[in-house]
Amino acid sequence: MSLDAWAGEVLDGIRRRGTFRRMRVLSGAQGPRMVVDGHPVVLFAGSNYLDLAHHEEVVEAAARAARDFGCAAAGSRLINGNTELHEALEAELAAFFGCEAALCFNTGYMANVGVIPALVGPGDTVVSDALNHASIIDGCRLARAATRVVPHGDVAALAEAVATASAGGRRVLVACDGVYSMDGDTAPLPGILEAAHAHGAAVLLDDAHGAFTLGSRGRGTAEALGVEGRAEVLLGTLGKSLGSFGAFVAGSRALRELLVNTARSFIFSCALAPPQVEAARAALRVVQREPWRRERLAALATRLRKRLADHGISTEPSTTHIVPVKIGDNARTMEICERLLRRGFYAQGIRHPSVPEGTARLRLTVMCSHEQEEIDALADAIADELGEAA
Ligand SMILES: Cc1ncc(COP(=O)(O)O)c(C=O)c1O
């Protein structure tokens, strides 16, 4: 069978299951108002929560870096790619999160598939929440450690799994998202940390969506839940709230050295380009100077959840700027997504395998620069489309 015939068969199966995907085409700068597939819309999809991707200072920093340092690091950090810019960004991230050290990776995905195998291996165990991000799942696969998947947010089950796994005396790593990317709830971190540390297990907190947005200083989910600095490994991205590209891991100096020496996705990949590094540094300065961005983000997200609730629409279990409206059926979800697009709102429909079968949903993400009227109009339009207008 030719490759195309084989691909066709696979794609037919995907179409039959109602999970065929295509990429939409966006025009203009990343921001709250864009043109998507030719429609001018208010964007409620994406992770540019603090609206920094096209912030003047961030763009200027990237442009200056391109002029002064070029568009590529052109090599691995361990060969010719480690510039003073990378070192400065990592020092600034470590200071921001109150950690000894930080290390950048090229994406959050690459961070997880590098960090987890660096921390555990065959004979060890990862205790992983059932709704953890795909990159954590793939990191566990690459680590070839035993993976104990526990029901989402179930601290008792997690404690039991950690106790059992650690009885053998091997290393145990507990991995969780800070903010769950498809549900918008936060991990029960205080309980997770207590259960892990009671048995000598380390905790990897992937705060891709919580870092810079949650907590009074923007230090993320752990700060918001009063357990800042207690996870041994804090992972965040530069490509979401910071409006640049890349990721980082923050923790101890020993952790950084271990990763530099053993994390394959760090060692065998080109370093972040100077414009990305400098954009992230500029964005970090804005985050520290302008707390109003995360405060307004939280207020608008609360408003969206409330307006939907007023229409009788559940956004459970969200407590953050990621707001799911669960519909269930794949085709209906995508049809409503298309109809909203034509009404001037881009709220992406999400299906399996990004979410469990039968839980297809609109995933709404708020930005600090949305107008209240836009939030209200979105809630009204969704209610209308769901046929539940109050
Ligand atoms: C929890 C979580 N971790 C990791 C990632 C991957 O980050 P990146 O997009 O930088 O690869 C994502 C992306 O959405 C995420 O939601």
The ligand as an SDF file (V2000), in Angstrom:
LIG
                    3D

 16 16  0  0  0  0  0  0  0  0999 V2000
    0.0940   22.1390   30.9440 C   0  0  0  0  0  0  0  0  0  0  0  0
    0.9070   22.3130   29.6860 C   0  0  0  0  0  0  0  0  0  0  0  0
    2.1870   21.9170   29.6760 N   0  0  0  0  0  0  0  0  0  0  0  0
    2.9600   22.0510   28.5950 C   0  0  0  0  0  0  0  0  0  0  0  0
    2.4630   22.6090   27.4410 C   0  0  0  0  0  0  0  0  0  0  0  0
    3.3370   22.7160   26.2300 C   0  0  0  0  0  0  0  0  0  0  0  0
    3.8750   23.9800   26.1420 O   0  0  0  0  0  0  0  0  0  0  0  0
    4.4270   24.5080   24.7450 P   0  0  0  0  0  0  0  0  0  0  0  0
    3.2390   24.9810   23.9740 O   0  0  0  0  0  0  0  0  0  0  0  0
    5.3840   25.5860   25.0920 O   0  0  0  0  0  0  0  0  0  0  0  0
    5.0810   23.3390   24.0840 O   0  0  0  0  0  0  0  0  0  0  0  0
    1.1390   23.0490   27.4000 C   0  0  0  0  0  0  0  0  0  0  0  0
    0.6050   23.6510   26.1620 C   0  0  0  0  0  0  0  0  0  0  0  0
   -0.5080   23.9720   26.0000 O   0  0  0  0  0  0  0  0  0  0  0  0
    0.3370   22.8930   28.5560 C   0  0  0  0  0  0  0  0  0  0  0  0
   -0.9410   23.2700   28.5490 O   0  0  0  0  0  0  0  0  0  0  0  0
  1  2  1  0
  2  3  1  0
  2 15  2  0
  3  4  2  0
  4  5  1  0
  5  6  1  0
  5 12  2  0
  6  7  1  0
  7  8  1  0
  8  9  2  0
  8 10  1  0
  8 11  1  0
 12 13  1  0
 12 15  1  0
 13 14  2  0
 15 16  1  0
M  END
$$$$
